[in-house]
Amino acid sequence: MCSWFEANIDWLGKNIDITLAGVDEDELDSDTVNKAFEVLQKVYSNQKEWNEKLRRFAAKELTEDLNSSEIEPTEIKEEEFAKRIEFGGIVMYPDNDFFTVFCYYNGTSYECSIQLIVNISGECEHSIMSMYYI
């Protein structure tokens, strides 16, 4: 799989990276491109709704993991965690799923990278959080 369109877009006042990823170039056709752009438009035209939905899901799924981390255990509430998530970029795929990258900054000695796999119906299918020292 290769990426075939990369740009920066405004996401509620913040520039984020957007990538439309497709199949190998020799398999790329206009239907694949149009489908990926349709998904992007659905998400982009409802930024506020998606923003809230994705923050809530990430916080619900990952707050406990953050609080029990061995790197630097903390006691943060879901609401505070959701507020502090910053969008970094979105990778859209033509099969109507997209991969969203968030960053969570604790402000002390580590940073969390959060990745969510979400379908266009708004169902978050999987979440991953990686923690590392800054």
DSSP file (Angstrom, degrees, kcal/mol; ACC not computed):
  #  RESIDUE AA STRUCTURE BP1 BP2  ACC     N-H-->O    O-->H-N    N-H-->O    O-->H-N    TCO  KAPPA ALPHA  PHI   PSI    X-CA   Y-CA   Z-CA
    1    1 A M              0   0    0      0, 0.0     2,-0.3     0, 0.0    22,-0.2   0.000 360.0 360.0 360.0 142.6    0.0    0.0    0.0
    2    2 A C  E     -A   22   0A   0     20,-0.7    20,-2.5    21,-0.2     2,-0.4  -0.907 360.0-116.3-129.1 157.4    1.3    3.5   -0.8
    3    3 A S  E     +A   21   0A   0     -2,-0.3    18,-0.2    18,-0.2     3,-0.1  -0.758  29.1 177.0 -89.8 144.8    0.2    7.0    0.1
    4    4 A W  E     +     0   0A   0     16,-2.0     2,-0.3    -2,-0.4    17,-0.2   0.341  62.4  37.9-133.5   6.8   -0.9    9.0   -2.9
    5    5 A F  E     +A   20   0A   0     15,-0.7    15,-2.4     2,-0.0     2,-0.4  -0.858  58.8 172.6-156.5 124.6   -2.1   12.3   -1.5
    6    6 A E  E     +A   19   0A   0     -2,-0.3     2,-0.3    13,-0.2    13,-0.2  -0.997  14.9 137.1-134.1 138.8   -0.6   14.3    1.4
    7    7 A A  E     -A   18   0A   0     11,-2.2    11,-3.1    -2,-0.4     2,-0.4  -0.953  47.2-102.9-160.8 175.0   -1.5   17.8    2.6
    8    8 A N  E     -A   17   0A   0     -2,-0.3     2,-0.3     9,-0.2     9,-0.2  -0.921  36.5-175.3-107.8 140.2   -2.2   19.9    5.6
    9    9 A I  E     -A   16   0A   0      7,-2.5     7,-2.5    -2,-0.4     2,-0.6  -0.916  31.1-106.6-130.0 159.8   -5.8   20.8    6.5
   10   10 A D  E     -A   15   0A   0     -2,-0.3     2,-0.6     5,-0.2     5,-0.2  -0.772  31.4-173.1 -85.1 123.8   -7.4   23.1    9.1
   11   11 A W  E >  S-A   14   0A   0      3,-3.2     3,-1.0    -2,-0.6    76,-0.1  -0.879  74.3 -38.7-119.9  95.8   -9.0   21.0   11.8
   12   12 A L  T 3  S-     0   0    0     -2,-0.6    -1,-0.1     1,-0.3     3,-0.1   0.908 126.1 -38.7  52.1  47.9  -10.9   23.3   14.1
   13   13 A G  T 3  S+     0   0    0      1,-0.2     2,-0.4     0, 0.0    -1,-0.3   0.459 122.2  97.3  88.5   1.3   -8.2   26.0   13.9
   14   14 A K  E <  S-A   11   0A   0     -3,-1.0    -3,-3.2    -5,-0.0     2,-0.4  -0.980  72.3-123.8-125.0 135.8   -5.2   23.7   14.0
   15   15 A N  E     +A   10   0A   0     -2,-0.4     2,-0.3    -5,-0.2    -5,-0.2  -0.624  36.7 174.6 -76.1 129.3   -3.2   22.5   11.0
   16   16 A I  E     -A    9   0A   0     -7,-2.5    -7,-2.5    -2,-0.4     2,-0.3  -0.918  33.0-104.4-129.9 159.9   -3.0   18.7   10.8
   17   17 A D  E     -Ab   8  89A   0     71,-1.9    73,-2.3    -2,-0.3     2,-0.4  -0.617  31.4-165.7 -82.2 141.2   -1.6   16.3    8.2
   18   18 A I  E     -Ab   7  90A   0    -11,-3.1   -11,-2.2    -2,-0.3     2,-0.4  -0.997   5.7-176.5-128.1 133.5   -4.0   14.4    6.0
   19   19 A T  E     -Ab   6  91A   0     71,-2.5    73,-3.3    -2,-0.4     2,-0.7  -0.996  15.4-156.8-129.5 128.8   -3.0   11.4    3.9
   20   20 A L  E     -Ab   5  92A   0    -15,-2.4   -16,-2.0    -2,-0.4   -15,-0.7  -0.931  23.2-163.2-100.5 114.6   -5.3    9.6    1.5
   21   21 A A  E     +A    3   0A   0     71,-3.3   -18,-0.2    -2,-0.7     2,-0.2  -0.775  15.7 162.5-104.2 142.7   -3.7    6.1    1.2
   22   22 A G  E     -A    2   0A   0    -20,-2.5   -20,-0.7    -2,-0.4     2,-0.1  -0.426  38.0 -66.6-133.4-153.0   -4.5    3.7   -1.5
   23   23 A V  S    S-     0   0    0      1,-0.2    -1,-0.2   -22,-0.2   -21,-0.2  -0.322  75.2 -53.8 -94.6-179.2   -3.3    0.7   -3.2
   24   24 A D    >>  -     0   0    0      1,-0.1     3,-2.3    -2,-0.1     4,-0.6  -0.240  59.5-108.2 -56.4 149.2   -0.2    0.2   -5.3
   25   25 A E  G >4 S+     0   0    0      1,-0.3     3,-1.1     2,-0.2    -1,-0.1   0.825 118.4  57.4 -52.9 -37.5    0.0    2.8   -8.1
   26   26 A D  G 34 S+     0   0    0      1,-0.2    -1,-0.3     3,-0.0    -2,-0.1   0.670 110.6  44.9 -71.1 -13.9   -0.7    0.2  -10.8
   27   27 A E  G <4 S+     0   0    0     -3,-2.3     2,-0.3     2,-0.1    -1,-0.2   0.418  87.6 114.0-103.6  -1.6   -4.0   -0.6   -9.1
   28   28 A L    <<  +     0   0    0     -3,-1.1     2,-0.3    -4,-0.6    -6,-0.0  -0.542  39.5 165.5 -76.1 129.4   -5.0    3.0   -8.5
   29   29 A D     >  -     0   0    0     -2,-0.3     4,-2.0     1,-0.0     3,-0.3  -0.866  50.9 -98.1-137.3 173.2   -8.1    4.1  -10.4
   30   30 A S  H  > S+     0   0    0     -2,-0.3     4,-2.9     1,-0.2     5,-0.2   0.821 119.1  57.9 -65.4 -31.4  -10.5    7.0  -10.3
   31   31 A D  H  > S+     0   0    0      2,-0.2     4,-2.3     1,-0.2    -1,-0.2   0.913 107.4  47.7 -64.0 -41.3  -13.1    5.0   -8.3
   32   32 A T  H  > S+     0   0    0     -3,-0.3     4,-2.1     2,-0.2    -2,-0.2   0.927 114.1  46.6 -64.3 -45.3  -10.6    4.4   -5.5
   33   33 A V  H  X S+     0   0    0     -4,-2.0     4,-2.3     1,-0.2    -2,-0.2   0.940 113.2  48.6 -62.6 -48.0   -9.6    8.1   -5.4
   34   34 A N  H  X S+     0   0    0     -4,-2.9     4,-2.1     1,-0.2    -2,-0.2   0.890 109.9  52.2 -61.2 -40.5  -13.2    9.3   -5.5
   35   35 A K  H  X S+     0   0    0     -4,-2.3     4,-1.9     2,-0.2    -1,-0.2   0.923 110.3  47.6 -63.1 -44.9  -14.2    6.9   -2.7
   36   36 A A  H  X S+     0   0    0     -4,-2.1     4,-2.3     1,-0.2    -1,-0.2   0.909 112.1  49.7 -63.9 -41.9  -11.4    8.1   -0.4
   37   37 A F  H  X S+     0   0    0     -4,-2.3     4,-2.5     1,-0.2    -1,-0.2   0.847 107.7  54.8 -66.3 -33.6  -12.2   11.8   -1.1
   38   38 A E  H  X S+     0   0    0     -4,-2.1     4,-2.1     2,-0.2    -1,-0.2   0.916 108.8  47.9 -63.7 -42.7  -15.9   11.1   -0.3
   39   39 A V  H  X S+     0   0    0     -4,-1.9     4,-2.1     2,-0.2     5,-0.2   0.934 111.2  51.0 -62.6 -46.1  -14.9    9.7    3.1
   40   40 A L  H  X S+     0   0    0     -4,-2.3     4,-3.2     1,-0.2     5,-0.2   0.915 109.5  50.3 -58.1 -44.0  -12.6   12.7    3.8
   41   41 A Q  H  X S+     0   0    0     -4,-2.5     4,-2.7     1,-0.2    -1,-0.2   0.898 107.9  52.9 -64.4 -39.5  -15.4   15.1    2.9
   42   42 A K  H  < S+     0   0    0     -4,-2.1     4,-0.4     2,-0.2    -1,-0.2   0.910 116.3  39.5 -60.5 -42.5  -17.9   13.4    5.3
   43   43 A V  H >< S+     0   0    0     -4,-2.1     3,-1.1     2,-0.2     7,-0.3   0.938 116.9  48.8 -72.6 -47.1  -15.4   13.6    8.1
   44   44 A Y  H >< S+     0   0    0     -4,-3.2     3,-1.1     1,-0.3    -2,-0.2   0.865 107.0  54.8 -63.8 -37.6  -14.2   17.1    7.3
   45   45 A S  T 3< S+     0   0    0     -4,-2.7    -1,-0.3     1,-0.3    -2,-0.2   0.633 114.7  41.5 -74.0 -11.3  -17.6   18.6    6.9
   46   46 A N  T <> S+     0   0    0     -3,-1.1     4,-2.6    -4,-0.4    -1,-0.3  -0.258  72.9 142.0-124.6  44.4  -18.5   17.3   10.5
   47   47 A Q  H <>  +     0   0    0     -3,-1.1     4,-3.3     1,-0.2     5,-0.2   0.890  69.4  51.9 -54.9 -46.3  -15.3   18.2   12.2
   48   48 A K  H  > S+     0   0    0      1,-0.2     4,-2.1     2,-0.2    -1,-0.2   0.925 112.6  44.9 -61.3 -45.2  -16.9   19.3   15.5
   49   49 A E  H  > S+     0   0    0      2,-0.2     4,-2.4     1,-0.2    -1,-0.2   0.932 116.9  45.2 -63.3 -46.8  -18.9   16.1   15.8
   50   50 A W  H  X S+     0   0    0     -4,-2.6     4,-2.8    -7,-0.3     5,-0.3   0.894 109.4  56.6 -65.0 -39.6  -15.9   13.9   14.9
   51   51 A N  H  X S+     0   0    0     -4,-3.3     4,-2.0    -5,-0.3    -1,-0.2   0.941 112.2  40.8 -56.5 -50.5  -13.6   15.8   17.2
   52   52 A E  H  X S+     0   0    0     -4,-2.1     4,-2.6    -5,-0.2     5,-0.2   0.916 115.2  51.1 -65.4 -44.5  -15.8   15.2   20.2
   53   53 A K  H  X S+     0   0    0     -4,-2.4     4,-2.3     1,-0.2    -2,-0.2   0.916 112.7  45.2 -60.7 -45.6  -16.6   11.5   19.3
   54   54 A L  H  X S+     0   0    0     -4,-2.8     4,-2.5     2,-0.2     5,-0.2   0.887 112.9  50.0 -69.6 -39.3  -12.9   10.7   18.8
   55   55 A R  H  X S+     0   0    0     -4,-2.0     4,-2.6    -5,-0.3     5,-0.2   0.935 111.9  48.6 -63.3 -45.5  -11.8   12.4   22.0
   56   56 A R  H  X S+     0   0    0     -4,-2.6     4,-2.7     1,-0.2     5,-0.2   0.924 112.7  48.0 -60.6 -44.8  -14.5   10.6   24.1
   57   57 A F  H  X S+     0   0    0     -4,-2.3     4,-2.7    -5,-0.2     5,-0.2   0.946 112.6  47.6 -62.8 -48.2  -13.6    7.2   22.6
   58   58 A A  H  X S+     0   0    0     -4,-2.5     4,-2.3     1,-0.2     5,-0.2   0.926 114.9  46.2 -59.5 -45.0   -9.8    7.7   23.2
   59   59 A A  H  X S+     0   0    0     -4,-2.6     4,-1.9    -5,-0.2     5,-0.2   0.915 113.5  48.6 -65.2 -42.8  -10.4    8.9   26.8
   60   60 A K  H  < S+     0   0    0     -4,-2.7     4,-0.3    -5,-0.2    -1,-0.2   0.916 118.8  39.1 -62.2 -43.4  -12.8    6.1   27.5
   61   61 A E  H  < S+     0   0    0     -4,-2.7     4,-0.2    -5,-0.2    -1,-0.2   0.794 127.4  29.1 -77.1 -29.4  -10.6    3.4   26.1
   62   62 A L  H  X S+     0   0    0     -4,-2.3     4,-2.4    -5,-0.2     5,-0.2   0.535  88.3  89.1-119.1  -8.0   -7.2    4.6   27.4
   63   63 A T  H  X S+     0   0    0     -4,-1.9     4,-2.8    -5,-0.2    13,-0.2   0.923  92.6  50.2 -60.1 -44.0   -7.5    6.6   30.6
   64   64 A E  H  > S+     0   0    0     -4,-0.3     4,-1.6    -5,-0.2    -1,-0.2   0.910 110.2  50.4 -60.9 -42.1   -7.2    3.5   32.8
   65   65 A D  H  4 S+     0   0    0     -4,-0.2    -1,-0.2     1,-0.2    -2,-0.2   0.916 111.6  48.3 -61.8 -42.6   -4.0    2.5   30.8
   66   66 A L  H >< S+     0   0    0     -4,-2.4     3,-1.4     1,-0.2     8,-0.4   0.932 110.8  50.3 -62.5 -45.9   -2.6    6.0   31.3
   67   67 A N  H 3< S+     0   0    0     -4,-2.8     7,-0.3     1,-0.3    -1,-0.2   0.763 114.1  44.6 -66.3 -24.8   -3.3    6.0   35.0
   68   68 A S  T 3< S+     0   0    0     -4,-1.6    -1,-0.3    -5,-0.2    -2,-0.2   0.253  83.9 135.8-103.3  13.3   -1.7    2.6   35.6
   69   69 A S    <   -     0   0    0     -3,-1.4    -3,-0.1     3,-0.2    -4,-0.0  -0.284  50.4-148.4 -62.4 142.3    1.4    3.3   33.5
   70   70 A E  S    S+     0   0    0      2,-0.2    -1,-0.1     1,-0.1    -4,-0.0   0.676  92.6  68.6 -82.4 -18.6    4.7    2.2   34.9
   71   71 A I  S    S-     0   0    0      1,-0.2    -1,-0.1    62,-0.0    -2,-0.0   0.962 132.1 -23.5 -65.2 -50.3    6.5    5.2   33.2
   72   72 A E  S    S-     0   0    0     -6,-0.2    -1,-0.2     2,-0.0    -3,-0.2  -0.531  72.9-142.8-163.1  86.5    4.8    7.7   35.4
   73   73 A P        +     0   0    0      0, 0.0     2,-0.3     0, 0.0    -6,-0.2  -0.214  28.4 173.6 -56.5 143.0    1.5    6.7   37.0
   74   74 A T        -     0   0    0     -8,-0.4     2,-0.4    -7,-0.3    -5,-0.1  -0.877  34.8-128.6-141.2 171.2   -1.0    9.5   37.2
   75   75 A E        +     0   0    0     -2,-0.3     2,-0.4    -7,-0.1   -11,-0.1  -0.776  42.2 157.5-127.1  86.2   -4.6   10.0   38.2
   76   76 A I        -     0   0    0     -2,-0.4     2,-0.2   -13,-0.2    -9,-0.1  -0.885  35.8-128.2-110.7 142.7   -6.3   11.9   35.4
   77   77 A K     >  -     0   0    0     -2,-0.4     4,-2.6     1,-0.1     5,-0.2  -0.520  25.0-112.3 -85.1 155.7  -10.1   11.8   34.8
   78   78 A E  H  > S+     0   0    0      1,-0.2     4,-2.8     2,-0.2     5,-0.2   0.892 116.5  53.8 -53.9 -43.6  -11.5   10.9   31.4
   79   79 A E  H  > S+     0   0    0      1,-0.2     4,-1.8     2,-0.2    -1,-0.2   0.905 111.1  44.5 -62.2 -42.5  -12.8   14.4   30.8
   80   80 A E  H  > S+     0   0    0      2,-0.2     4,-1.6     1,-0.2    -1,-0.2   0.905 112.7  51.8 -68.5 -42.0   -9.4   16.0   31.4
   81   81 A F  H  X S+     0   0    0     -4,-2.6     4,-0.5     1,-0.2     3,-0.4   0.937 109.4  50.3 -58.4 -47.3   -7.7   13.4   29.3
   82   82 A A  H >< S+     0   0    0     -4,-2.8     3,-0.9     1,-0.2    -1,-0.2   0.881 108.7  52.4 -60.0 -40.4  -10.1   14.1   26.4
   83   83 A K  H 3< S+     0   0    0     -4,-1.8    -1,-0.2     1,-0.2    -2,-0.2   0.824 108.3  51.2 -64.8 -31.7   -9.5   17.9   26.7
   84   84 A R  H 3< S+     0   0    0     -4,-1.6    21,-0.7    -3,-0.4     2,-0.3   0.453  81.9 109.9 -91.3  -0.6   -5.7   17.5   26.4
   85   85 A I  E <<  - C   0 104A   0     -3,-0.9     2,-0.4    -4,-0.5    19,-0.2  -0.594  52.0-161.4 -75.3 132.9   -5.7   15.3   23.3
   86   86 A E  E     - C   0 103A   0     17,-2.7    17,-3.0    -2,-0.3     2,-0.2  -0.958  16.9-123.4-116.7 135.2   -4.3   17.1   20.3
   87   87 A F  E     + C   0 102A   0     -2,-0.4    15,-0.2    15,-0.2     3,-0.1  -0.537  29.1 173.2 -74.6 138.9   -4.9   15.9   16.7
   88   88 A G  E     -     0   0A   0     13,-2.6   -71,-1.9     1,-0.4     2,-0.3   0.691  57.6 -38.7-113.3 -36.1   -1.8   15.3   14.7
   89   89 A G  E     -bC  17 101A   0     12,-1.5    12,-3.0   -73,-0.2    -1,-0.4  -0.972  42.2-127.8 179.2 167.4   -3.1   13.8   11.5
   90   90 A I  E     -bC  18 100A   0    -73,-2.3   -71,-2.5    -2,-0.3     2,-0.5  -0.998   9.5-159.5-133.6 134.4   -5.5   11.5    9.7
   91   91 A V  E     -bC  19  99A   0      8,-3.3     8,-3.1    -2,-0.4     2,-0.4  -0.976  16.0-159.4-112.8 120.9   -4.9    8.8    7.2
   92   92 A M  E     -bC  20  98A   0    -73,-3.3   -71,-3.3    -2,-0.5     6,-0.2  -0.790   2.8-161.2-101.3 142.2   -7.9    7.9    5.1
   93   93 A Y    >   -     0   0    0      4,-1.9     3,-1.2    -2,-0.4     4,-0.2  -0.911  27.1-122.6-119.6 149.8   -8.3    4.6    3.3
   94   94 A P  T 3  S+     0   0    0      0, 0.0   -72,-0.1     0, 0.0     4,-0.1   0.568 104.0  74.3 -70.5  -6.4  -10.7    3.9    0.4
   95   95 A D  T 3  S-     0   0    0      2,-0.2     3,-0.1   -59,-0.0   -59,-0.0   0.196 118.5-102.7 -90.8  18.9  -12.4    1.0    2.3
   96   96 A N  S <  S+     0   0    0     -3,-1.2    24,-1.7     1,-0.3     2,-0.3   0.593  89.3 111.7  72.7  14.7  -14.1    3.6    4.5
   97   97 A D  E     - D   0 119A   0     -4,-0.2    -4,-1.9    22,-0.2     2,-0.4  -0.862  46.6-166.6-107.2 151.1  -11.9    3.2    7.5
   98   98 A F  E     -CD  92 118A   0     20,-2.8    20,-2.5    -2,-0.3     2,-0.5  -0.993  15.7-139.5-139.6 155.4   -9.5    5.8    8.6
   99   99 A F  E     -CD  91 117A   0     -8,-3.1    -8,-3.3    -2,-0.4     2,-0.4  -0.933  20.0-164.4-112.4 120.3   -6.6    5.9   11.0
  100  100 A T  E     -CD  90 116A   0     16,-2.4    16,-2.2    -2,-0.5     2,-0.5  -0.900   5.4-153.0-113.1 135.6   -6.3    9.0   13.2
  101  101 A V  E     +CD  89 115A   0    -12,-3.0   -13,-2.6    -2,-0.4   -12,-1.5  -0.909  16.0 178.0-108.2 130.7   -3.2   10.0   15.2
  102  102 A F  E     -CD  87 114A   0     12,-3.2    12,-2.3    -2,-0.5     2,-0.4  -0.855  16.6-146.2-121.0 160.1   -3.5   12.0   18.4
  103  103 A C  E     -CD  86 113A   0    -17,-3.0   -17,-2.7    -2,-0.3     2,-0.5  -0.998   6.6-162.7-125.7 136.1   -0.8   13.2   20.8
  104  104 A Y  E     -CD  85 112A   0      8,-3.0     8,-2.9    -2,-0.4     2,-0.6  -0.979   6.2-160.5-116.0 124.9   -1.3   13.6   24.5
  105  105 A Y  E     - D   0 111A   0    -21,-0.7     6,-0.2    -2,-0.5    -2,-0.0  -0.919   9.9-170.5-108.5 121.9    1.2   15.7   26.4
  106  106 A N        -     0   0    0      4,-1.2    -1,-0.1    -2,-0.6     5,-0.1   0.803  33.2-132.0 -79.0 -29.3    1.4   15.2   30.2
  107  107 A G  S    S+     0   0    0      3,-0.5     4,-0.1     1,-0.1    -2,-0.0   0.467  83.5  69.9  90.2   0.3    3.6   18.2   30.7
  108  108 A T  S    S-     0   0    0      2,-0.4    -1,-0.1   -36,-0.1     3,-0.0   0.463 113.9 -37.8-113.3-102.0    6.1   16.3   32.9
  109  109 A S  S    S+     0   0    0     24,-0.1    25,-1.7    25,-0.1     2,-0.3   0.383 110.7  45.9-117.0   5.1    8.5   13.6   31.5
  110  110 A Y  E     - E   0 133A   0     23,-0.3    -4,-1.2    24,-0.2    -3,-0.5  -0.955  54.6-149.2-145.9 166.6    6.6   11.7   28.9
  111  111 A E  E     -DE 105 132A   0     21,-2.9    21,-2.3    -2,-0.3     2,-0.4  -0.958  13.9-142.4-131.6 148.7    4.3   11.9   25.9
  112  112 A C  E     -DE 104 131A   0     -8,-2.9    -8,-3.0    -2,-0.3     2,-0.5  -0.944   3.6-156.3-114.7 135.7    1.6    9.6   24.6
  113  113 A S  E     -DE 103 130A   0     17,-2.9    17,-2.7    -2,-0.4     2,-0.4  -0.951  15.7-163.9-106.3 127.3    0.9    8.8   21.0
  114  114 A I  E     -DE 102 129A   0    -12,-2.3   -12,-3.2    -2,-0.5     2,-0.4  -0.937   7.4-172.1-117.8 132.9   -2.6    7.6   20.4
  115  115 A Q  E     -DE 101 128A   0     13,-2.6    13,-2.3    -2,-0.4     2,-0.4  -0.989   3.4-172.0-125.4 131.2   -3.9    5.9   17.3
  116  116 A L  E     -DE 100 127A   0    -16,-2.2   -16,-2.4    -2,-0.4     2,-0.6  -0.961  15.4-150.6-121.9 140.0   -7.5    5.1   16.6
  117  117 A I  E     +DE  99 126A   0      9,-2.4     8,-2.8    -2,-0.4     9,-1.3  -0.960  29.4 173.0-108.1 120.8   -9.0    3.0   13.9
  118  118 A V  E     -DE  98 124A   0    -20,-2.5   -20,-2.8    -2,-0.6     6,-0.2  -0.957  24.2-139.4-131.7 141.4  -12.5    4.3   13.1
  119  119 A N  E >   -D   97   0A   0      4,-2.3     3,-2.4    -2,-0.4   -22,-0.2  -0.618  34.6-104.8 -97.6 166.4  -15.0    3.5   10.4
  120  120 A I  T 3  S+     0   0    0    -24,-1.7   -23,-0.1     1,-0.3    -1,-0.1   0.670 116.7  69.0 -66.3 -16.6  -17.1    6.1    8.6
  121  121 A S  T 3  S-     0   0    0    -25,-0.2    -1,-0.3     2,-0.1     3,-0.1   0.539 119.5-107.8 -75.8  -5.9  -20.2    5.0   10.7
  122  122 A G  S <  S+     0   0    0     -3,-2.4     2,-0.6     1,-0.3    -2,-0.2   0.566  73.8 140.3  91.9   9.3  -18.4    6.5   13.7
  123  123 A E        -     0   0    0     -4,-0.2    -4,-2.3     2,-0.0     2,-0.7  -0.773  46.4-143.5 -89.5 122.8  -17.6    3.2   15.3
  124  124 A C  E     -E  118   0A   0     -2,-0.6    -6,-0.3    -6,-0.2     3,-0.1  -0.768  20.2-178.9 -85.9 120.0  -14.1    3.2   16.9
  125  125 A E  E     +     0   0A   0     -8,-2.8     2,-0.3    -2,-0.7    -7,-0.2   0.740  58.3   5.2 -95.1 -26.1  -12.8   -0.3   16.3
  126  126 A H  E     -E  117   0A   0     -9,-1.3    -9,-2.4     2,-0.0     2,-0.4  -0.990  54.8-162.7-160.1 146.9   -9.4   -0.2   17.9
  127  127 A S  E     -E  116   0A   0     -2,-0.3     2,-0.4   -11,-0.2   -11,-0.2  -0.994   4.7-174.8-136.7 145.5   -7.1    2.0   20.0
  128  128 A I  E     -E  115   0A   0    -13,-2.3   -13,-2.6    -2,-0.4     2,-0.4  -0.999   3.7-167.7-136.8 137.2   -3.4    2.0   20.7
  129  129 A M  E     -E  114   0A   0     -2,-0.4     2,-0.4   -15,-0.2   -15,-0.2  -0.995   2.2-170.4-128.1 129.9   -1.4    4.2   23.1
  130  130 A S  E     -E  113   0A   0    -17,-2.7   -17,-2.9    -2,-0.4     2,-0.4  -0.960   7.5-159.5-116.4 135.0    2.3    4.3   23.1
  131  131 A M  E     +E  112   0A   0     -2,-0.4     2,-0.3   -19,-0.2   -19,-0.2  -0.915  16.3 165.2-115.6 141.1    4.2    6.2   25.9
  132  132 A Y  E     -E  111   0A   0    -21,-2.3   -21,-2.9    -2,-0.4     2,-0.1  -0.994  37.9-100.3-152.1 153.9    7.7    7.5   25.7
  133  133 A Y  E      E  110   0A   0     -2,-0.3   -23,-0.3   -23,-0.2   -24,-0.1  -0.434 360.0 360.0 -71.7 145.2   10.0    9.8   27.6
  134  134 A I              0   0    0    -25,-1.7   -24,-0.2    -2,-0.1    -1,-0.1   0.378 360.0 360.0-109.7 360.0   10.5   13.3   26.2
